[in-house]
Amino acid sequence: MSRRSPRRRGGLMAARAALSAALAVTARDHRLRPLPLEALPGPNDVRHGRGLDEFEAFLEAIYLAVTCFEVPRPFVGAQLGISKQAVQKAVQRVALRRDDDSYDSRLERLETALGFAA
């Protein structure tokens, strides 16, 4: 039996639900098949041009989970098997791209689809 605290279990469940919802919306926006959380493309895939759309969808899902659903970075990272610093880099990468008006309007559309007012 797991000795995780109820708060940690609840945080992990919330992170999984938020990531699943955000990933469903971002995958649909990128015209991708539904992506399971375990399907994160590896660095070699992205480096060689495979899985780039999936990678961008994952970055946006991480951003939406942290900013819209307000899931703490450690819980998001635990669900994806990455560090909280990697989660922060993903959030920063998407936030920097929001300077582009067309990208910003796309993210606002995703936030609205998740039920958050833009």
Backbone as XML, in Angstrom:
<?xml version="1.0"?>
<chain id="A" units="angstrom">
  <residue number="1" name="MET">
    <atom name="N" x="0.840" y="-1.185" z="0.000"/>
    <atom name="CA" x="0.000" y="0.000" z="0.000"/>
    <atom name="C" x="0.883" y="1.247" z="0.000"/>
  </residue>
  <residue number="2" name="SER">
    <atom name="N" x="0.487" y="2.235" z="-0.750"/>
    <atom name="CA" x="1.266" y="3.454" z="-0.879"/>
    <atom name="C" x="1.189" y="4.284" z="0.395"/>
  </residue>
  <residue number="3" name="ARG">
    <atom name="N" x="2.312" y="4.899" z="0.720"/>
    <atom name="CA" x="2.339" y="5.748" z="1.907"/>
    <atom name="C" x="2.289" y="7.233" z="1.542"/>
  </residue>
  <residue number="4" name="ARG">
    <atom name="N" x="1.826" y="7.522" z="0.363"/>
    <atom name="CA" x="1.702" y="8.931" z="-0.020"/>
    <atom name="C" x="0.602" y="9.579" z="0.793"/>
  </residue>
  <residue number="5" name="SER">
    <atom name="N" x="0.793" y="10.843" z="1.088"/>
    <atom name="CA" x="-0.216" y="11.558" z="1.859"/>
    <atom name="C" x="-1.461" y="11.775" z="1.002"/>
  </residue>
  <residue number="6" name="PRO">
    <atom name="N" x="-2.621" y="11.922" z="1.640"/>
    <atom name="CA" x="-3.848" y="12.188" z="0.869"/>
    <atom name="C" x="-3.728" y="13.458" z="0.019"/>
  </residue>
  <residue number="7" name="ARG">
    <atom name="N" x="-3.012" y="14.446" z="0.537"/>
    <atom name="CA" x="-2.844" y="15.689" z="-0.229"/>
    <atom name="C" x="-2.048" y="15.425" z="-1.512"/>
  </residue>
  <residue number="8" name="ARG">
    <atom name="N" x="-0.981" y="14.640" z="-1.403"/>
    <atom name="CA" x="-0.168" y="14.316" z="-2.583"/>
    <atom name="C" x="-0.976" y="13.488" z="-3.579"/>
  </residue>
  <residue number="9" name="ARG">
    <atom name="N" x="-1.704" y="12.490" z="-3.091"/>
    <atom name="CA" x="-2.536" y="11.687" z="-3.991"/>
    <atom name="C" x="-3.556" y="12.563" z="-4.700"/>
  </residue>
  <residue number="10" name="GLY">
    <atom name="N" x="-4.164" y="13.471" z="-3.964"/>
    <atom name="CA" x="-5.144" y="14.384" z="-4.561"/>
    <atom name="C" x="-4.506" y="15.296" z="-5.594"/>
  </residue>
  <residue number="11" name="GLY">
    <atom name="N" x="-3.302" y="15.768" z="-5.293"/>
    <atom name="CA" x="-2.589" y="16.633" z="-6.235"/>
    <atom name="C" x="-2.230" y="15.899" z="-7.512"/>
  </residue>
  <residue number="12" name="LEU">
    <atom name="N" x="-1.806" y="14.646" z="-7.366"/>
    <atom name="CA" x="-1.463" y="13.849" z="-8.545"/>
    <atom name="C" x="-2.704" y="13.550" z="-9.387"/>
  </residue>
  <residue number="13" name="MET">
    <atom name="N" x="-3.819" y="13.275" z="-8.724"/>
    <atom name="CA" x="-5.065" y="13.023" z="-9.463"/>
    <atom name="C" x="-5.525" y="14.284" z="-10.194"/>
  </residue>
  <residue number="14" name="ALA">
    <atom name="N" x="-5.399" y="15.429" z="-9.522"/>
    <atom name="CA" x="-5.783" y="16.694" z="-10.159"/>
    <atom name="C" x="-4.873" y="16.986" z="-11.347"/>
  </residue>
  <residue number="15" name="ALA">
    <atom name="N" x="-3.585" y="16.710" z="-11.199"/>
    <atom name="CA" x="-2.645" y="16.943" z="-12.296"/>
    <atom name="C" x="-2.986" y="16.062" z="-13.482"/>
  </residue>
  <residue number="16" name="ARG">
    <atom name="N" x="-3.295" y="14.802" z="-13.235"/>
    <atom name="CA" x="-3.630" y="13.880" z="-14.326"/>
    <atom name="C" x="-4.892" y="14.340" z="-15.049"/>
  </residue>
  <residue number="17" name="ALA">
    <atom name="N" x="-5.909" y="14.750" z="-14.293"/>
    <atom name="CA" x="-7.163" y="15.211" z="-14.904"/>
    <atom name="C" x="-6.937" y="16.486" z="-15.716"/>
  </residue>
  <residue number="18" name="ALA">
    <atom name="N" x="-6.179" y="17.434" z="-15.159"/>
    <atom name="CA" x="-5.922" y="18.697" z="-15.860"/>
    <atom name="C" x="-5.110" y="18.460" z="-17.123"/>
  </residue>
  <residue number="19" name="LEU">
    <atom name="N" x="-4.082" y="17.633" z="-17.019"/>
    <atom name="CA" x="-3.251" y="17.344" z="-18.194"/>
    <atom name="C" x="-4.049" y="16.606" z="-19.268"/>
  </residue>
  <residue number="20" name="SER">
    <atom name="N" x="-4.876" y="15.675" z="-18.861"/>
    <atom name="CA" x="-5.683" y="14.927" z="-19.833"/>
    <atom name="C" x="-6.637" y="15.855" z="-20.583"/>
  </residue>
  <residue number="21" name="ALA">
    <atom name="N" x="-7.298" y="16.749" z="-19.841"/>
    <atom name="CA" x="-8.221" y="17.693" z="-20.484"/>
    <atom name="C" x="-7.468" y="18.643" z="-21.412"/>
  </residue>
  <residue number="22" name="ALA">
    <atom name="N" x="-6.359" y="19.188" z="-20.931"/>
    <atom name="CA" x="-5.582" y="20.129" z="-21.740"/>
    <atom name="C" x="-4.995" y="19.442" z="-22.963"/>
  </residue>
  <residue number="23" name="LEU">
    <atom name="N" x="-4.536" y="18.221" z="-22.800"/>
    <atom name="CA" x="-3.946" y="17.499" z="-23.915"/>
    <atom name="C" x="-4.986" y="17.138" z="-24.971"/>
  </residue>
  <residue number="24" name="ALA">
    <atom name="N" x="-6.195" y="16.834" z="-24.544"/>
    <atom name="CA" x="-7.263" y="16.546" z="-25.506"/>
    <atom name="C" x="-7.551" y="17.772" z="-26.371"/>
  </residue>
  <residue number="25" name="VAL">
    <atom name="N" x="-7.576" y="18.941" z="-25.745"/>
    <atom name="CA" x="-7.854" y="20.180" z="-26.471"/>
    <atom name="C" x="-6.698" y="20.553" z="-27.392"/>
  </residue>
  <residue number="26" name="THR">
    <atom name="N" x="-5.465" y="20.449" z="-26.894"/>
    <atom name="CA" x="-4.329" y="20.840" z="-27.725"/>
    <atom name="C" x="-4.109" y="19.856" z="-28.873"/>
  </residue>
  <residue number="27" name="ALA">
    <atom name="N" x="-4.329" y="18.569" z="-28.629"/>
    <atom name="CA" x="-4.173" y="17.580" z="-29.707"/>
    <atom name="C" x="-5.203" y="17.844" z="-30.812"/>
  </residue>
  <residue number="28" name="ARG">
    <atom name="N" x="-6.419" y="18.136" z="-30.417"/>
    <atom name="CA" x="-7.454" y="18.440" z="-31.414"/>
    <atom name="C" x="-7.090" y="19.702" z="-32.194"/>
  </residue>
  <residue number="29" name="ASP">
    <atom name="N" x="-6.540" y="20.697" z="-31.510"/>
    <atom name="CA" x="-6.154" y="21.934" z="-32.177"/>
    <atom name="C" x="-5.021" y="21.707" z="-33.177"/>
  </residue>
  <residue number="30" name="HIS">
    <atom name="N" x="-4.123" y="20.783" z="-32.862"/>
    <atom name="CA" x="-3.013" y="20.459" z="-33.766"/>
    <atom name="C" x="-3.407" y="19.407" z="-34.802"/>
  </residue>
  <residue number="31" name="ARG">
    <atom name="N" x="-4.667" y="19.010" z="-34.779"/>
    <atom name="CA" x="-5.196" y="17.967" z="-35.684"/>
    <atom name="C" x="-4.447" y="16.643" z="-35.524"/>
  </residue>
  <residue number="32" name="LEU">
    <atom name="N" x="-4.227" y="16.276" z="-34.270"/>
    <atom name="CA" x="-3.566" y="15.021" z="-33.944"/>
    <atom name="C" x="-4.576" y="14.045" z="-33.372"/>
  </residue>
  <residue number="33" name="ARG">
    <atom name="N" x="-4.235" y="12.775" z="-33.446"/>
    <atom name="CA" x="-5.071" y="11.779" z="-32.783"/>
    <atom name="C" x="-4.980" y="12.051" z="-31.276"/>
  </residue>
  <residue number="34" name="PRO">
    <atom name="N" x="-5.964" y="11.589" z="-30.507"/>
    <atom name="CA" x="-5.871" y="11.791" z="-29.046"/>
    <atom name="C" x="-4.569" y="11.200" z="-28.505"/>
  </residue>
  <residue number="35" name="LEU">
    <atom name="N" x="-3.908" y="11.982" z="-27.663"/>
    <atom name="CA" x="-2.596" y="11.582" z="-27.141"/>
    <atom name="C" x="-2.704" y="11.169" z="-25.676"/>
  </residue>
  <residue number="36" name="PRO">
    <atom name="N" x="-2.238" y="9.959" z="-25.350"/>
    <atom name="CA" x="-2.181" y="9.603" z="-23.929"/>
    <atom name="C" x="-1.008" y="10.318" z="-23.270"/>
  </residue>
  <residue number="37" name="LEU">
    <atom name="N" x="-1.090" y="10.469" z="-21.956"/>
    <atom name="CA" x="-0.019" y="11.160" z="-21.232"/>
    <atom name="C" x="1.322" y="10.448" z="-21.391"/>
  </residue>
  <residue number="38" name="GLU">
    <atom name="N" x="1.291" y="9.156" z="-21.626"/>
    <atom name="CA" x="2.527" y="8.382" z="-21.726"/>
    <atom name="C" x="3.186" y="8.509" z="-23.099"/>
  </residue>
  <residue number="39" name="ALA">
    <atom name="N" x="2.596" y="9.255" z="-24.030"/>
    <atom name="CA" x="3.087" y="9.315" z="-25.412"/>
    <atom name="C" x="4.009" y="10.503" z="-25.683"/>
  </residue>
  <residue number="40" name="LEU">
    <atom name="N" x="4.570" y="11.089" z="-24.655"/>
    <atom name="CA" x="5.457" y="12.244" z="-24.844"/>
    <atom name="C" x="6.629" y="11.864" z="-25.743"/>
  </residue>
  <residue number="41" name="PRO">
    <atom name="N" x="6.816" y="12.585" z="-26.848"/>
    <atom name="CA" x="7.942" y="12.265" z="-27.730"/>
    <atom name="C" x="9.282" y="12.512" z="-27.034"/>
  </residue>
  <residue number="42" name="GLY">
    <atom name="N" x="10.242" y="11.664" z="-27.328"/>
    <atom name="CA" x="11.562" y="11.806" z="-26.734"/>
    <atom name="C" x="12.384" y="12.863" z="-27.449"/>
  </residue>
  <residue number="43" name="PRO">
    <atom name="N" x="13.482" y="13.293" z="-26.830"/>
    <atom name="CA" x="14.339" y="14.325" z="-27.438"/>
    <atom name="C" x="14.870" y="13.928" z="-28.808"/>
  </residue>
  <residue number="44" name="ASN">
    <atom name="N" x="15.202" y="12.651" z="-28.995"/>
    <atom name="CA" x="15.712" y="12.225" z="-30.292"/>
    <atom name="C" x="14.648" y="12.301" z="-31.376"/>
  </residue>
  <residue number="45" name="ASP">
    <atom name="N" x="13.394" y="12.010" z="-31.010"/>
    <atom name="CA" x="12.302" y="12.130" z="-31.983"/>
    <atom name="C" x="12.166" y="13.573" z="-32.457"/>
  </residue>
  <residue number="46" name="VAL">
    <atom name="N" x="12.168" y="14.492" z="-31.511"/>
    <atom name="CA" x="11.986" y="15.908" z="-31.849"/>
    <atom name="C" x="13.201" y="16.434" z="-32.613"/>
  </residue>
  <residue number="47" name="ARG">
    <atom name="N" x="14.390" y="16.030" z="-32.190"/>
    <atom name="CA" x="15.620" y="16.488" z="-32.834"/>
    <atom name="C" x="15.646" y="16.091" z="-34.313"/>
  </residue>
  <residue number="48" name="HIS">
    <atom name="N" x="15.069" y="14.948" z="-34.628"/>
    <atom name="CA" x="15.074" y="14.463" z="-36.008"/>
    <atom name="C" x="13.779" y="14.771" z="-36.746"/>
  </residue>
  <residue number="49" name="GLY">
    <atom name="N" x="12.972" y="15.677" z="-36.192"/>
    <atom name="CA" x="11.778" y="16.141" z="-36.891"/>
    <atom name="C" x="10.556" y="15.263" z="-36.737"/>
  </residue>
  <residue number="50" name="ARG">
    <atom name="N" x="10.655" y="14.194" z="-35.973"/>
    <atom name="CA" x="9.490" y="13.347" z="-35.735"/>
    <atom name="C" x="8.837" y="13.783" z="-34.432"/>
  </residue>
  <residue number="51" name="GLY">
    <atom name="N" x="7.532" y="13.829" z="-34.417"/>
    <atom name="CA" x="6.826" y="14.133" z="-33.179"/>
    <atom name="C" x="6.851" y="15.589" z="-32.780"/>
  </residue>
  <residue number="52" name="LEU">
    <atom name="N" x="7.182" y="16.490" z="-33.695"/>
    <atom name="CA" x="7.253" y="17.905" z="-33.336"/>
    <atom name="C" x="5.877" y="18.466" z="-32.971"/>
  </residue>
  <residue number="53" name="ASP">
    <atom name="N" x="4.850" y="18.107" z="-33.742"/>
    <atom name="CA" x="3.502" y="18.575" z="-33.413"/>
    <atom name="C" x="3.041" y="18.021" z="-32.067"/>
  </residue>
  <residue number="54" name="GLU">
    <atom name="N" x="3.347" y="16.755" z="-31.808"/>
    <atom name="CA" x="2.990" y="16.163" z="-30.527"/>
    <atom name="C" x="3.713" y="16.873" z="-29.384"/>
  </residue>
  <residue number="55" name="PHE">
    <atom name="N" x="4.981" y="17.200" z="-29.607"/>
    <atom name="CA" x="5.769" y="17.897" z="-28.594"/>
    <atom name="C" x="5.166" y="19.269" z="-28.299"/>
  </residue>
  <residue number="56" name="GLU">
    <atom name="N" x="4.802" y="20.007" z="-29.336"/>
    <atom name="CA" x="4.179" y="21.323" z="-29.132"/>
    <atom name="C" x="2.849" y="21.187" z="-28.396"/>
  </residue>
  <residue number="57" name="ALA">
    <atom name="N" x="2.076" y="20.163" z="-28.728"/>
    <atom name="CA" x="0.803" y="19.932" z="-28.033"/>
    <atom name="C" x="1.043" y="19.648" z="-26.552"/>
  </residue>
  <residue number="58" name="PHE">
    <atom name="N" x="2.082" y="18.859" z="-26.234"/>
    <atom name="CA" x="2.418" y="18.585" z="-24.845"/>
    <atom name="C" x="2.851" y="19.850" z="-24.120"/>
  </residue>
  <residue number="59" name="LEU">
    <atom name="N" x="3.679" y="20.681" z="-24.757"/>
    <atom name="CA" x="4.101" y="21.936" z="-24.119"/>
    <atom name="C" x="2.902" y="22.811" z="-23.796"/>
  </residue>
  <residue number="60" name="GLU">
    <atom name="N" x="1.990" y="22.924" z="-24.745"/>
    <atom name="CA" x="0.799" y="23.743" z="-24.519"/>
    <atom name="C" x="-0.086" y="23.140" z="-23.435"/>
  </residue>
  <residue number="61" name="ALA">
    <atom name="N" x="-0.190" y="21.822" z="-23.386"/>
    <atom name="CA" x="-0.983" y="21.171" z="-22.342"/>
    <atom name="C" x="-0.378" y="21.426" z="-20.959"/>
  </residue>
  <residue number="62" name="ILE">
    <atom name="N" x="0.943" y="21.359" z="-20.884"/>
    <atom name="CA" x="1.617" y="21.653" z="-19.613"/>
    <atom name="C" x="1.331" y="23.093" z="-19.206"/>
  </residue>
  <residue number="63" name="TYR">
    <atom name="N" x="1.466" y="24.014" z="-20.153"/>
    <atom name="CA" x="1.207" y="25.431" z="-19.885"/>
    <atom name="C" x="-0.216" y="25.627" z="-19.360"/>
  </residue>
  <residue number="64" name="LEU">
    <atom name="N" x="-1.197" y="25.020" z="-20.036"/>
    <atom name="CA" x="-2.593" y="25.183" z="-19.640"/>
    <atom name="C" x="-2.872" y="24.554" z="-18.277"/>
  </residue>
  <residue number="65" name="ALA">
    <atom name="N" x="-2.253" y="23.410" z="-17.994"/>
    <atom name="CA" x="-2.460" y="22.765" z="-16.696"/>
    <atom name="C" x="-1.929" y="23.643" z="-15.561"/>
  </residue>
  <residue number="66" name="VAL">
    <atom name="N" x="-0.774" y="24.267" z="-15.789"/>
    <atom name="CA" x="-0.158" y="25.087" z="-14.741"/>
    <atom name="C" x="-0.853" y="26.440" z="-14.611"/>
  </residue>
  <residue number="67" name="THR">
    <atom name="N" x="-1.171" y="27.078" z="-15.738"/>
    <atom name="CA" x="-1.714" y="28.439" z="-15.663"/>
    <atom name="C" x="-3.229" y="28.476" z="-15.482"/>
  </residue>
  <residue number="68" name="CYS">
    <atom name="N" x="-3.956" y="27.644" z="-16.173"/>
    <atom name="CA" x="-5.421" y="27.674" z="-16.077"/>
    <atom name="C" x="-5.930" y="26.872" z="-14.884"/>
  </residue>
  <residue number="69" name="PHE">
    <atom name="N" x="-5.490" y="25.620" z="-14.806"/>
    <atom name="CA" x="-5.956" y="24.746" z="-13.728"/>
    <atom name="C" x="-5.201" y="24.964" z="-12.429"/>
  </residue>
  <residue number="70" name="GLU">
    <atom name="N" x="-4.103" y="25.721" z="-12.487"/>
    <atom name="CA" x="-3.284" y="26.057" z="-11.323"/>
    <atom name="C" x="-2.781" y="24.812" z="-10.587"/>
  </residue>
  <residue number="71" name="VAL">
    <atom name="N" x="-2.377" y="23.813" z="-11.363"/>
    <atom name="CA" x="-1.787" y="22.605" z="-10.779"/>
    <atom name="C" x="-0.318" y="22.907" z="-10.500"/>
  </residue>
  <residue number="72" name="PRO">
    <atom name="N" x="0.163" y="22.612" z="-9.294"/>
    <atom name="CA" x="1.577" y="22.874" z="-8.983"/>
    <atom name="C" x="2.520" y="22.098" z="-9.906"/>
  </residue>
  <residue number="73" name="ARG">
    <atom name="N" x="3.628" y="22.735" z="-10.240"/>
    <atom name="CA" x="4.612" y="22.145" z="-11.152"/>
    <atom name="C" x="5.110" y="20.763" z="-10.730"/>
  </residue>
  <residue number="74" name="PRO">
    <atom name="N" x="5.366" y="20.526" z="-9.435"/>
    <atom name="CA" x="5.847" y="19.184" z="-9.068"/>
    <atom name="C" x="4.846" y="18.076" z="-9.404"/>
  </residue>
  <residue number="75" name="PHE">
    <atom name="N" x="3.556" y="18.359" z="-9.267"/>
    <atom name="CA" x="2.543" y="17.351" z="-9.585"/>
    <atom name="C" x="2.449" y="17.114" z="-11.091"/>
  </residue>
  <residue number="76" name="VAL">
    <atom name="N" x="2.562" y="18.181" z="-11.865"/>
    <atom name="CA" x="2.557" y="18.033" z="-13.324"/>
    <atom name="C" x="3.773" y="17.215" z="-13.757"/>
  </residue>
  <residue number="77" name="GLY">
    <atom name="N" x="4.919" y="17.561" z="-13.203"/>
    <atom name="CA" x="6.140" y="16.832" z="-13.536"/>
    <atom name="C" x="6.063" y="15.369" z="-13.146"/>
  </residue>
  <residue number="78" name="ALA">
    <atom name="N" x="5.492" y="15.089" z="-11.984"/>
    <atom name="CA" x="5.376" y="13.702" z="-11.529"/>
    <atom name="C" x="4.501" y="12.886" z="-12.472"/>
  </residue>
  <residue number="79" name="GLN">
    <atom name="N" x="3.466" y="13.494" z="-12.998"/>
    <atom name="CA" x="2.585" y="12.773" z="-13.924"/>
    <atom name="C" x="3.274" y="12.465" z="-15.241"/>
  </residue>
  <residue number="80" name="LEU">
    <atom name="N" x="4.171" y="13.344" z="-15.660"/>
    <atom name="CA" x="4.843" y="13.165" z="-16.941"/>
    <atom name="C" x="6.228" y="12.536" z="-16.820"/>
  </residue>
  <residue number="81" name="GLY">
    <atom name="N" x="6.696" y="12.369" z="-15.588"/>
    <atom name="CA" x="8.023" y="11.793" z="-15.395"/>
    <atom name="C" x="9.146" y="12.758" z="-15.712"/>
  </residue>
  <residue number="82" name="ILE">
    <atom name="N" x="8.885" y="14.056" z="-15.488"/>
    <atom name="CA" x="9.898" y="15.085" z="-15.718"/>
    <atom name="C" x="10.027" y="15.936" z="-14.459"/>
  </residue>
  <residue number="83" name="SER">
    <atom name="N" x="11.075" y="16.721" z="-14.379"/>
    <atom name="CA" x="11.299" y="17.545" z="-13.189"/>
    <atom name="C" x="10.415" y="18.789" z="-13.211"/>
  </residue>
  <residue number="84" name="LYS">
    <atom name="N" x="10.275" y="19.409" z="-12.035"/>
    <atom name="CA" x="9.492" y="20.649" z="-11.975"/>
    <atom name="C" x="10.198" y="21.766" z="-12.741"/>
  </residue>
  <residue number="85" name="GLN">
    <atom name="N" x="11.530" y="21.674" z="-12.867"/>
    <atom name="CA" x="12.260" y="22.661" z="-13.660"/>
    <atom name="C" x="11.937" y="22.501" z="-15.146"/>
  </residue>
  <residue number="86" name="ALA">
    <atom name="N" x="11.790" y="21.275" z="-15.600"/>
    <atom name="CA" x="11.409" y="21.034" z="-16.996"/>
    <atom name="C" x="9.995" y="21.550" z="-17.253"/>
  </residue>
  <residue number="87" name="VAL">
    <atom name="N" x="9.121" y="21.405" z="-16.268"/>
    <atom name="CA" x="7.761" y="21.946" z="-16.389"/>
    <atom name="C" x="7.832" y="23.460" z="-16.503"/>
  </residue>
  <residue number="88" name="GLN">
    <atom name="N" x="8.663" y="24.096" z="-15.667"/>
    <atom name="CA" x="8.798" y="25.549" z="-15.712"/>
    <atom name="C" x="9.340" y="26.015" z="-17.059"/>
  </residue>
  <residue number="89" name="LYS">
    <atom name="N" x="10.297" y="25.284" z="-17.619"/>
    <atom name="CA" x="10.831" y="25.647" z="-18.939"/>
    <atom name="C" x="9.750" y="25.553" z="-20.005"/>
  </residue>
  <residue number="90" name="ALA">
    <atom name="N" x="8.901" y="24.543" z="-19.917"/>
    <atom name="CA" x="7.804" y="24.394" z="-20.885"/>
    <atom name="C" x="6.837" y="25.569" z="-20.766"/>
  </residue>
  <residue number="91" name="VAL">
    <atom name="N" x="6.510" y="25.943" z="-19.543"/>
    <atom name="CA" x="5.597" y="27.073" z="-19.316"/>
    <atom name="C" x="6.215" y="28.359" z="-19.857"/>
  </residue>
  <residue number="92" name="GLN">
    <atom name="N" x="7.498" y="28.570" z="-19.584"/>
    <atom name="CA" x="8.169" y="29.779" z="-20.067"/>
    <atom name="C" x="8.238" y="29.808" z="-21.585"/>
  </residue>
  <residue number="93" name="ARG">
    <atom name="N" x="8.492" y="28.673" z="-22.191"/>
    <atom name="CA" x="8.580" y="28.610" z="-23.657"/>
    <atom name="C" x="7.265" y="29.017" z="-24.308"/>
  </residue>
  <residue number="94" name="VAL">
    <atom name="N" x="6.158" y="28.514" z="-23.767"/>
    <atom name="CA" x="4.850" y="28.871" z="-24.324"/>
    <atom name="C" x="4.534" y="30.334" z="-24.009"/>
  </residue>
  <residue number="95" name="ALA">
    <atom name="N" x="4.844" y="30.782" z="-22.800"/>
    <atom name="CA" x="4.560" y="32.171" z="-22.423"/>
    <atom name="C" x="5.308" y="33.152" z="-23.317"/>
  </residue>
  <residue number="96" name="LEU">
    <atom name="N" x="6.550" y="32.834" z="-23.668"/>
    <atom name="CA" x="7.309" y="33.715" z="-24.561"/>
    <atom name="C" x="6.684" y="33.799" z="-25.946"/>
  </residue>
  <residue number="97" name="ARG">
    <atom name="N" x="6.114" y="32.696" z="-26.404"/>
    <atom name="CA" x="5.488" y="32.693" z="-27.733"/>
    <atom name="C" x="4.174" y="33.470" z="-27.756"/>
  </residue>
  <residue number="98" name="ARG">
    <atom name="N" x="3.638" y="33.797" z="-26.595"/>
    <atom name="CA" x="2.372" y="34.535" z="-26.544"/>
    <atom name="C" x="2.519" y="35.968" z="-27.039"/>
  </residue>
  <residue number="99" name="ASP">
    <atom name="N" x="3.742" y="36.432" z="-27.239"/>
    <atom name="CA" x="3.950" y="37.761" z="-27.813"/>
    <atom name="C" x="3.427" y="37.825" z="-29.242"/>
  </residue>
  <residue number="100" name="ASP">
    <atom name="N" x="3.415" y="36.709" z="-29.924"/>
    <atom name="CA" x="2.877" y="36.617" z="-31.283"/>
    <atom name="C" x="1.345" y="36.627" z="-31.189"/>
  </residue>
  <residue number="101" name="ASP">
    <atom name="N" x="0.712" y="37.610" z="-31.844"/>
    <atom name="CA" x="-0.739" y="37.772" z="-31.731"/>
    <atom name="C" x="-1.524" y="36.552" z="-32.203"/>
  </residue>
  <residue number="102" name="SER">
    <atom name="N" x="-1.092" y="35.918" z="-33.281"/>
    <atom name="CA" x="-1.835" y="34.761" z="-33.780"/>
    <atom name="C" x="-1.714" y="33.578" z="-32.809"/>
  </residue>
  <residue number="103" name="TYR">
    <atom name="N" x="-0.535" y="33.394" z="-32.233"/>
    <atom name="CA" x="-0.350" y="32.310" z="-31.259"/>
    <atom name="C" x="-1.143" y="32.606" z="-29.990"/>
  </residue>
  <residue number="104" name="ASP">
    <atom name="N" x="-1.142" y="33.870" z="-29.575"/>
    <atom name="CA" x="-1.892" y="34.265" z="-28.387"/>
    <atom name="C" x="-3.386" y="34.011" z="-28.578"/>
  </residue>
  <residue number="105" name="SER">
    <atom name="N" x="-3.906" y="34.350" z="-29.739"/>
    <atom name="CA" x="-5.341" y="34.121" z="-29.978"/>
    <atom name="C" x="-5.647" y="32.620" z="-30.009"/>
  </residue>
  <residue number="106" name="ARG">
    <atom name="N" x="-4.714" y="31.810" z="-30.515"/>
    <atom name="CA" x="-4.891" y="30.363" z="-30.496"/>
    <atom name="C" x="-4.966" y="29.846" z="-29.064"/>
  </residue>
  <residue number="107" name="LEU">
    <atom name="N" x="-4.057" y="30.324" z="-28.203"/>
    <atom name="CA" x="-4.076" y="29.888" z="-26.808"/>
    <atom name="C" x="-5.324" y="30.375" z="-26.087"/>
  </residue>
  <residue number="108" name="GLU">
    <atom name="N" x="-5.774" y="31.565" z="-26.416"/>
    <atom name="CA" x="-7.020" y="32.053" z="-25.817"/>
    <atom name="C" x="-8.186" y="31.164" z="-26.217"/>
  </residue>
  <residue number="109" name="ARG">
    <atom name="N" x="-8.174" y="30.691" z="-27.453"/>
    <atom name="CA" x="-9.221" y="29.788" z="-27.920"/>
    <atom name="C" x="-9.162" y="28.462" z="-27.145"/>
  </residue>
  <residue number="110" name="LEU">
    <atom name="N" x="-7.957" y="27.986" z="-26.881"/>
    <atom name="CA" x="-7.803" y="26.757" z="-26.098"/>
    <atom name="C" x="-8.273" y="26.955" z="-24.660"/>
  </residue>
  <residue number="111" name="GLU">
    <atom name="N" x="-7.932" y="28.101" z="-24.074"/>
    <atom name="CA" x="-8.385" y="28.399" z="-22.709"/>
    <atom name="C" x="-9.902" y="28.455" z="-22.635"/>
  </residue>
  <residue number="112" name="THR">
    <atom name="N" x="-10.515" y="29.046" z="-23.647"/>
    <atom name="CA" x="-11.975" y="29.122" z="-23.703"/>
    <atom name="C" x="-12.576" y="27.725" z="-23.853"/>
  </residue>
  <residue number="113" name="ALA">
    <atom name="N" x="-11.951" y="26.880" z="-24.662"/>
    <atom name="CA" x="-12.440" y="25.520" z="-24.853"/>
    <atom name="C" x="-12.383" y="24.724" z="-23.554"/>
  </residue>
  <residue number="114" name="LEU">
    <atom name="N" x="-11.429" y="25.070" z="-22.692"/>
    <atom name="CA" x="-11.317" y="24.403" z="-21.386"/>
    <atom name="C" x="-12.235" y="25.029" z="-20.337"/>
  </residue>
  <residue number="115" name="GLY">
    <atom name="N" x="-12.929" y="26.101" z="-20.693"/>
    <atom name="CA" x="-13.868" y="26.728" z="-19.779"/>
    <atom name="C" x="-13.314" y="27.896" z="-19.000"/>
  </residue>
  <residue number="116" name="PHE">
    <atom name="N" x="-12.187" y="28.427" z="-19.449"/>
    <atom name="CA" x="-11.595" y="29.577" z="-18.773"/>
    <atom name="C" x="-11.759" y="30.796" z="-19.662"/>
  </residue>
  <residue number="117" name="ALA">
    <atom name="N" x="-12.234" y="31.884" z="-19.080"/>
    <atom name="CA" x="-12.398" y="33.116" z="-19.841"/>
    <atom name="C" x="-11.028" y="33.668" z="-20.193"/>
  </residue>
  <residue number="118" name="ALA">
    <atom name="N" x="-10.888" y="34.063" z="-21.442"/>
    <atom name="CA" x="-9.595" y="34.593" z="-21.914"/>
    <atom name="C" x="-9.431" y="36.038" z="-21.542"/>
  </residue>
</chain>
